[in-house]
């Protein structure tokens, strides 16, 4: 979904009241200014100060705009004391966007990065829509691609107005003034005025018709390492995630969910639950029961004591085996055509040899470290929601649908996300919390245990791919045929984007290979699992497709006894940026030098999310067949870089996320129920298993690309290619699991 | 009422003795820095110190705390090792989403207090119980070594 516009499913949730409260203007008109009630500091202004929590939980502000506050656009406010507050159109879930967006604004606004305050944006599609996603949404590694130009323009607009205000006061030519570190300076006279003293006057000026953005050669912040603005409170324990919200009078709701997706509650015996001290109430929903307690422990104990009979529905006997059978049958059908170049059939017929393979990838849970939770307060005249969500507008939409309230009556208070990875693109749990809240007379925090978080997740789909190539006498592919069978997430998430039988996410990378291949046919066959909900997962379509194509290209290279790096380079004639990262990573990893017995190197290269990335993974496989990843090297060209430290961190973290999935990640279904439940059977890579990860950023003047997902998306094939190099065994089914183990 | 020592002060709570310490500090005392991650002592997000030793508060009944002093992330900065670890975490920008990091800091602070110059094997042993889904492990290791070098 990295570059497909999503339709705005939820109508603009902005009420006139909220709009006035926000006090900002669409476009360039200068608003009256205001104080945002939900702005709280992220970064300390003093070195030793432990900043306050960054989210507010009570109300969304002051009704009347405050005089003297300068707010030239939705993203910037400067008050009379010179305090700069930046409103974040994207949510922070670890990817560093609450540092990168302030860097973009501060670069042009000419303020010190460590002096700004940060606020979560309220739902407002008009103000905060990302055109790449056609929605106020954070995902698909689009944030920097979206923010790069408009955030700098927002900063430049504000700076231009502040300079104009100072020049007017001094009665000098604005061109003789400049801005630096929160002040406007008149060079000739040496006069200075802080932004706070200019805010009131600047707020009354008409918006500039156009502003000039800095030449990248003059960047002071962009491209240099900046420390994360959200680090101090995250290290101190004062950062507020959705799970940490405390509302006066709040109670806690533990959930017992139907273990089979699509099932429903038949009967509930509440007696044992109600006997537990601190249990207040039992709330029934169609497919779950909630036990309301004075604290989490009472609610959890009550939920454990509850006796519920379920109607499991038609998924009662469903299993991974049944799902695989459906997919194996589906992949025999011809599908929607995602790409057709040349004549694959004729080219395959005339090929010197043909290679065929089948690849399978499992269901995956997201397992964000912060389990699913949502706090709500529903009253006759409104609904407050405290949550961390990637989709504020959709959250308002589902709450409005559940309550029957107008969207303007839904007040969403967004928070830091303790991991997103696609899970918090979904609003299932927000709808559930609101339905519970409608039956509870006080504010209620609905939380899922880890077991529920894993077992009631919306899973990355199971994919079943067939792929074939015809090679000419020199071993080069002249025919390439790839068919993907699986669930279409897009058909549910953004229905208009699923058309002609093609899910544009599922075929991404597969239908846009960096390799020069003359005859290609790429197809998608939609096969929905009967009783398994599916959703986006970090790396999205490129993740699934890169595993298949980068494994298969390796198979072709080895089939014709070519070096896997050399073989790829020879096919990358049309993608110089892919060539460059591949050559760079080969140098980093000393590709071609010998490794001890039982060890191997594997490579992958990928173009996705506007980024070019190559990985080399080194593995050691012991005689028992246990795999250890010993080193990872990455060369990445993600265009112009905002914060190189974040790029490195996102690659390192993405690689770890990818190793976890490739080695262990698998949800299996039996009797309609997810078999895994917690970190003992849905394993995560731990520090003692983590390799050093070296990252080289290729200097680039191209437009910025995404960086949150590429490291994950390219990891699995490099790992299985390395296993092949170490053992001679080709793994075409993920995860690696116990496939190599002898005992 | 159960009385115990928390972050240097005596606190009394009206809680059943089997209630895990995690929910006592979070729900009854309002200290939300200590996180819920798994409820089975598998992930380390809930790590606190008992007399300086790292323990998982999600499976520790409050009634079992006894006379031992409980320290949470909110107060670990007042210990020498805790302060060093927290400043190393910021200096090296370890955090990403940050949800697991209070637990990581608590485990690392207990390690540094016990072993001022921890080896890689020491770090593996002390930190393997703390999962980071964002994958900040390279920087966690570097930050512990950084903290060990601070005077």
Interface residues (C-beta under 8 A of the other chain):
Chain A: X50 X92 X93 X94 X95 X96 X227 X228 X230 X231 X232 X234 X235 X236 X237 X238 X239 X240 X241 X243 X244 X246 X252 X277 X295 X296 X297 X367 X368 X369 X370 X371 X416 X417 X418 X419 X420 X421 X447 X449 X450 X645 X649 X650 X652 X653 X654 X655 X656 X657 X660 X678 X679 X680 X684 X685 X686 X687 X688 X690 X692 X693
Chain B: X15 X16 X19 X20 X23 X26 X27 X28 X30 X31 X32 X33 X34 X35 X36 X37 X38 X39 X40 X42 X43 X45 X72 X73 X74 X77 X86 X89 X90 X93 X94 X95 X96 X97 X98 X99 X100 X101 X102 X105 X123 X124 X125 X127 X128 X129 X130 X131 X132 X133 X134 X135 X136 X137 X138 X139 X140 X141
